[in-house]
Every structure is written in C-alpha cells, then in structure tokens.
Amino acid sequence: MFTHTQRLQFEAKLEKPDPAYARKLEELVGGAYGEMSVMMQYLFQGWNCRMPGKYKDLIMDIATEEIGHVEMLATMVARLLEGAPATTTTKMATNDPAIGAVLGGMDPQQAIVAGGAALPADSNGYPWNGRYAIASGNLLADFYANVAAEAQSRLQTARLGNMTDDPGVKDMLEFNLARDTVHQNQWLAAIEQLREDGLEGVVVPGGLEDEERRQHAQELWHLSDGTESGAGLWTSGPAPDGEHELTVLTSSQPLGDKATVPPPDPKLYATYDGSRGKPKGPVLGTETGVKGKIKDALTPDE
C-alpha cells in the first residue's frame, strides 16, 4: 500500500517560466537515467526481493522516495511551462501554440499532448521505456546497477545545473544532487553489507569458481593498439574477488576455429551456393524432442 502527501519532498519554486529549460529537465523525468527509471527499478527490486528484512526495507525506502522525486520534477516542469508557448517572435507563433513551442525551444508535445505539463519522456520526447529498469533478483547485480544509475543521474543533474541561472531551479537540483550522493553511498554500503553477511562476493554471480575456465578469468587480453593498458591495478596482483591473480596477455591468439555458420533453412531464403551442404536438424518451427531425435537417427545423411 502506498499513501500520498500533497506537499513536495523539496520545494520546486522558480523565478520565471522557461519553456526551453522545461524540455531539458524532461531528461531527469523520463530519460534512461531519470527519476522514473530509478523509481521503477527500485520498486521492482523491492517487490521481487526474496528476503524480508533490512535489504528489502532499504530498497523500498529509496524506491518510495523516488516517486516523490518524479512528482517534484514534474511539478517544476509544469511551472517552467507556465504561459508557454507565448512568444513575441512572430504573430504566427503567438496564434499557433505548436509553432510557438518550436520557436520557444520547448517540446511541442508538452503543449499538444500534455497540456503544458511534464511528459513521461526524455528531453527529445522519446517515451520512457521499461527496459531502462533493472531488477534481476540478484541483489549484488542490482546494487551495482543502482550505483551506476545514481552516478549517471547525478552527472546529468550537475550538467543541468549549469544550464540555468534560476535560483529556484538550482535549489531543487542541488537537493537532487545531495540525494544522489547519499543513495550512491547507501548502495555501496549495501554491497559491503552483502559481503559482510556472507550472501555475495564481488563477482556476479558468485560460487562458480569451480565451473568457470579459470585460466581465462585472470588475464587482460591486450587487443587494442594502445600501449598503456598494462599500467593499471587491473593487470597485476590479487583480483578484488580474492579468487584470482590478475595478469596481462600481450600476444593473444584466437582459441576458436573460423567463424562459419551452418547451411541455411531453404524456407528462410538466405542467399546460399550449396558449398556447405544441405541443412541438418529440425526445420524452423519444429521441436527436437524424443520423436525428433528418433527421426534424425533413422534418417540417413544425404
């Protein structure tokens, strides 16, 4: 159950409307690293968390806060659009809201679709996409993703802060910067807590050291023409996971055969000269079950 408080988490006041900046601010609403993304990401991580207790509670606390961030930004966008699209550029722009929006630098859809308000979209008007949200069920993988999401959000917020002189907008963005800071630190601390509790290690997923081909889990393959990749901590000494010893391989060689593909199913109409013979196995749309295996065994190769 969720409840709603009408007061904003932080004030979204401004000195004067700015339709062009409203469009820029949409990136923090519905962009790939906007507040809608982290809101949905954390909500689904929390709802899907298999362990009641501190981890689930942490995720849900931050997720619920992010709902408030979306509301705060959407309110600011609407206030930035107040009176838009009014412009004195041309009489046509004054009489036609769509043209006025274009000339004013705002997203026309903010006027045409949203009635002068925020959209669940980025600064180019591209709708928010559920694929932006990451909720894998593995808390270590998710917390790594959360650190990256907050880092990108903080970076974009800092950039947007340099694109306005409005003190009210700056105040709100400075609040957002602070919250992005604490959330990065909290997710980083949660990663350490997972290790302290013995639930996860460093690499996702853990517990596969005996299954992986260990000889390939330690080397940096030097494959570019840069000359300094071997100068960092990632090429020598113990790996952060404590399970591997980092090295650099300066003369990497391919381990596989030539990259050839099997003959195509004729029903797919791929251009083919017959040089690799006829296709084998089930045709497209069939299943290789017991009957298929028996049929293949009884059917001689042509």
Disulfide bonds with the S-S distance in Angstrom:
none
